[in-house]
Each structure stands twice: as structure tokens, then as C-alpha cells.
Amino acid sequence: MFDRNNNAAILLAGILALVVGVGVARFAFTSLLPAMLENHLSIAFAGMLASVNYVGYLSGSIFSIFIKDIHTKVRFFRFGLALCIITSLLLALTQSQIIWLIARLLAGFGAAMALVVGSAIVMSKLQNTNKTKAMGIHFSGLGFSILVSDLIMRAVFNFSDYWQHAWLVLAIAGTIFASYSAYILSFDKQSADQVVKHKFDKALFSPLVIVLALAYFTEGVGMVVQATFLPDIVNSLPGLAGYGGYAWLAVGLAGIPSCIIWMRLAHRYNSIDMMILAMALQVIGILIPIFSTNIVLNLISGILYGATFIGLVALFMNLAGQLAGKNPVFIMGMITAAYGVGQVVAPLYCVALIEKFDNYNAALYVTAMIVVVGIILLKYAKKRLMSDNRNVINL
């Protein structure tokens, strides 16, 4: 498993990179949020930290568009992994709000390098395989990132009541995972005249790509509300205090196979129809906590969330990579930037609505409506593809 050109090793390295970049640097915060809200954090500051994290993610996504050659991509990918680990250590070692804000900002940038640039490297390195199916396996790392970070947190809490210890152990585990990913996801050295540099091609940003970016913006909103608050949403429901962690665990378990399933469905049918279906299911999951305090239904809400948002990342990123051709990071970076804007905005309006109404209902209603707008945009994108005589079955 140490052959840099072996597809299985490449996919494993990509999955572990996602565990570090998305699990340790992002979703561990969601797992640990209830414990931190009990000791140290206010809900307003938690929302601010979430938004700052996505400002970093947004800046990293935009930055990735302008990385010209593969060796520079590898350097920034490795730099991003290091940022994810160092910023987690900072959360373990200090409680300064200023340092936390800076740490979450840098962690967001690192997460973008791990996800956007790392995924582009994986797509470029894979050889002699169906890339749509293979990238489905790669993006299953998003589900693993939730599951692994949550299980590490739970293991630490069996021995310690301090959430700082969980951040410390997550940073140590992240170091191990990142070392393997950094080794495998690299390329042999080439002389300067052999390195292929991709120019910034504005022609790639067609009206279709802009519509896809806007749709992905709405999904960024739909994704981040539950990504930030789901355990606390469930804990706040009458009779469900303490069950939030189980709902979040359900998210991770549902997310692991979801990418593979959605990508296989996209290969058989088409990506845009599968995006529309996934976003419709996500709307149902968002609305469940408003109408029910039943534990089974709220676990289903978590399952629907995990099964859709992770699959949607894979579907959008894979479609963007295919539309971009030889330099997938261009459109991947652009649509991820739009996704990042949604992720920055959503926690802020959520916190305002939560504090105004003293519950999550209004925030969930607004979020569901925004995702519905995304579904409408995707329907338009499909019509445009068909009018352009593009084969949607292969996209």
C-alpha cells in the first residue's frame, strides 16, 4: 500500500486526507460542540467560529483556482494538512477566543486544500479506471471523516471529561493519517520545462457552470446548518436531551456508503437528476425536527442528512471535474467557493433566528426554502445541458 501509482493506495490516501481536512479540522467541532457549549462557549460565539471556519474554507477554495501546476498543488495540499493538525492543537492548548478565531480561520483554509486540491490530485493520479465510480469511493472519506472523528471523541470521553483532550488526540491521529496521504499523493519530480502549467481559463466559467455554482451555494447553506447545530438541535427537543450525539453518529454511518451509491446512480442515470433527488431528500431531513420529537424520526433526519450532503459534494465535485477537463481544480475551486459563501452566511442568520425565537424552527424553515431554490436551479441546468446537446447521461 506504499506504491504511489496504485489506485487502491491513492484512494486510501485521499480518504485519509479527507478525515484530516474535513473530520479533524471541521466536523470534530460539531461532535464536540455540546460539550463545549456546557463549558466555555456561547451559542453566538459557536456560530461565529463556524462562520470564520468557512471564511477560511472559502478563501482556500478561491485560492485553489489559481494554482497552476501539479507540484505546487502538492505543496499546498501538504501545507493544508499541516494547518489542520496545528490548529487542532491550538484548540487543545488554549481557550483564548482570539486564538480560537484565528485557528478556525486557518483550519478552514487547510480543509479546502485537503478537499479541493487533494481531490483534484486524486482525480489526476487515478489510472485506468472509471473515475466517476472511483471518485465515489474517494468521497466516502467525508462519511468516514465524521465517523472517525466522532468515535475518537467518544473514546477520549471514556477516559477523560475534558474536551481539550479530545482535540489533542484528534491532532495526534491526524498527524498519522496526514503522513500517509502526503507521501502517496505526490508526483515524481520533473524538470521545469516538463511541468505542465494550466493557465487561468475564463472560458471554463460558462453560464452552465455559474448556475451550478449558485445551486452549490444553496447546498452550502443546507449543509452547514445541520453540520454546525444538529446535535444541539436534537438535544433541544422535548425528551431528546442526550440523543444529539447519536443523531450525529447516524450522519457519519449514512455518509460512508452514500457517495458510492450516489455516484453509481449518477453513472447509470445522470448526475443532475441525482443531485435534484438528493437535495429533495435533504429538505425532508431538515424539516423533520420542526414537526416531530420522535427519536426514530430524528435519527432518520440525521441519516437523510449524512446520506445526501456527502453524496452531493461528490456529485458536484465530480461533475465540475468532468466539465473542466484536464485541470479539474479550476471549476472545483469555483463551485466550492460558492459553497463556501453559503457556509459563511448560514450560521450567522441561524444564530440570529435562534436568539430571536429561542428555538431552531425558523432557521430550519429558511434553510429548507433555500435548498428548494437550489433544486429549481438544477432543473434549469439540466435543460441547458440538453439544449447544448451535452450527453447528461455521462455527466
Buried (B, 14 or more C-beta within 10 A) or exposed (E): EEEBEBBEBBBBBBBBBBBBBBBBBBBBBBBBBBBBBEEBBEBEBBBBBBBBBBBBBBBBBBBBBEBBBBBBBBBBBBBBBBBBBBBBBBBBEEEEEEBBBBBBBBBBBBBBBBBBBBBBBBBBBBEEEEBBBBBBBBBBBBBBBBBBBBEBBEEBBEEEEBBBBBBBBBBBBBBEBBEBBBEBBBBEEEEEEEBEEBEEEEEBBBEBBBBBBBBBBBBBBBBBBBBBBBBBBBBBBEEBEEBBBBBBBBBBBBBBBBBBBBBBBBBEEBBBBBBBBBBEBBBBBBBBBBEBEBBEEBBBBBBBBBBBBBBBBBBBBBBBBBBBEEBBBBBBBBBBBBBBBBBBBBBBBBBBBBEEEEBBBBBBBBBBEBBBBBBEBBBBBBEBBEEEEBEBEEB
